[in-house]
């Protein structure tokens, strides 16, 4: 295993997917390396944008799943993650969309 910390989230991104003819590492080699080292893997292209956003979303989903399952605790010092300051958070809505507010239970 590549990482000494079992709860760390690492994604291996094979960039320059758009230059398939110039590749030095095959998809299979990279995929096998990622699997052997318990890494997520995506091929991306910064030029075309292919899978770039997906890499961030996949990583964030994995972190959230680990928080929800109890594997990661943002409250624990040294966990590598923390909750942001709630007073600084803002919900961003795409332009032209109507914001729907959810009522929170203060039980």
Rosetta blueprint (number, residue, H / E / L):
1 X L
2 X L
3 X L
4 X L
5 X L
6 X L
7 X L
8 X L
9 X L
10 X L
11 X E
12 X E
13 X E
14 X E
15 X L
16 X L
17 X H
18 X H
19 X H
20 X H
21 X H
22 X H
23 X L
24 X L
25 X L
26 X L
27 X H
28 X H
29 X H
30 X H
31 X H
32 X H
33 X H
34 X H
35 X H
36 X H
37 X L
38 X L
39 X L
40 X E
41 X E
42 X E
43 X E
44 X L
45 X L
46 X L
47 X L
48 X L
49 X L
50 X L
51 X L
52 X H
53 X H
54 X H
55 X H
56 X H
57 X H
58 X H
59 X H
60 X H
61 X H
62 X H
63 X H
64 X H
65 X H
66 X H
67 X H
68 X H
69 X L
70 X L
71 X L
72 X L
73 X L
74 X L
75 X L
76 X L
77 X L
78 X L
79 X L
80 X L
81 X L
82 X L
83 X L
84 X L
85 X L
86 X L
87 X L
88 X L
89 X L
90 X L
91 X L
92 X L
93 X L
94 X L
95 X L
96 X L
97 X L
98 X L
99 X L
100 X L
101 X L
102 X L
103 X L
104 X L
105 X L
106 X L
107 X L
